[in-house]
Amino acid sequence: MTSAANDLLSAIRARLSADGELTQQIGPDGIRDRLVSGRSLPCIVLADLVSSDYSTATEAGEEHLLTLEVWSDAGGRKLAEDIAQRIRMLLHDASLDLATHHLVNLQHRQTQSRRQPKAKQHVAEMRFRAVTEAVVHAT
């Protein structure tokens, strides 16, 4: 069985990759696990993920705090924020299908944009909170 965190990341990647408008903004290889120098921008980086036990007396669950980063160079802050707005529209309160878990909710919490010191790049850092439950199969 895959972890809830991996299920969540896979579902988020699938949702973002399936959106034609977002793909037009970032390109077909614009969703990455890390920022790699020399690769084209703009891009979305699946950055930090912190998962914690969020079980109840009857259900096994996890809380996930996820950070997505939108990186832009020539398009500047405006492009990074435009892409972040599209991501928010696609993910906030979304109903995503997870392979082996159930997504209870997914909420956008905050977006902060800044210019990278000593670089001509901007980053919009997005924070999301998700809650998942294990799917119990009757035997």
N, C-alpha and C positions, 0 to 999 in steps of 0.2 A: 504494500500500500504506500502511495506517495504521501508526503507530508502536506498538511493544509497550506503551509507557506508556498510550497512548490506548485500546488494546485492553483492557488490564488495568483501567483506570478504568471503562470501559463495562461490563465483565463484573461488576465489584464493584457498580456502581450497579444493574445488572439483578438481581443476587442479592438485594441489600438491598430493592429495590422490590417484589420478588415475595413477600416474606415478610409474611403477613397480621398476625402478632403485632407485628412491628416497625412496620408501617404504622399499626397501631392506637395504638402508643405515640407516634409522631412526626407522624402525619397524612400525607395524600397528597402534599404538597409539602415534606416534611421532609428531603429529601436535596438539598444545595445545594453549589455550588462556592465560596461565600463567605458569611460572616455579614453579613446586611443588617439594619440597625436598623429597627425597626418591623414586622418580620415575626415571626410567632408562633414561640414555642419550646415544646417542645424541637425540636431539629433536629440533623442530622448534616452536618458540613462536610467535603468532600473537600479537605483542606488541602495540606500539603507533599508533594511527590513528587520524589525524587532518583533518577535512573537512571544506572547506570554499566555500562561494558562488562564482561561476565562470560563472554566467549567462551572456548572451549577450542580445542585444536588442530584439532578436527573439526566443532564446532558453534558457530554464531553465537548469542550469548546476552547477556542483560542482567540485572543485579540492580537491584531497585527497592525503595527505602525509602520507605514511604508512611505519612503521618500522617492519621488521621481524628479529628475533634473532635466530641464530643457536647455540645451546649449545652442547658442547662436553666435555667429561672428559678423559677417557683413550685414545681416538683417537687424543687428542690434537688439536692444531691449524690447522694442515694439514687436519684432518677430517672435522672440522668446515668449512674451506675454500672450500674443495671439495663439501660439501653439498651446500654451498652458491653458488658455480658455477653452480650446477645443477638447483637450484631454479632460478637463473638468466636466464639460458637457457629456462626454462619453462615459465617464466613470462614476460621477457623483450619483449616489443612490441607484446605481446600476444593478440589474439582476443578471449576474454572470453564472454560467454553468460551470461548476467545478467537477473534476473527474471523480473524486472519492470523498468529497466533503460538501457541505451545504453552506452557501454564503448567506449569512443572516442580514448583514448590511455592509455598505461601503460608502463612506462619507469623506468628502473633501474637507480638510480642516484649515489649511492655510497655504497661500502662495507668497513667496518672497523673491523678488528679483534684485540682482546686483550685477555690477561690472566686475569682472575678475581683475584684480590688481596686476599691473604690468602686462596686460593682454588686451587685445581688442575683441574680447569675448564677453558675452552676457550669459547669465544663467538665471533661470526661474526655477526655484526649488519649491516643489509641491509636496504637501504632506497629506496623507490619507489615513483613515482608521477603518479597519475591517474587522468583522467578527465572523468566525466560521464555527460550524459544528460538525462533528463526525457523523457520517451517515451510518445508521444502524440497520443492518439487514436482518430481517426475521429469518429464523431457522426452523 
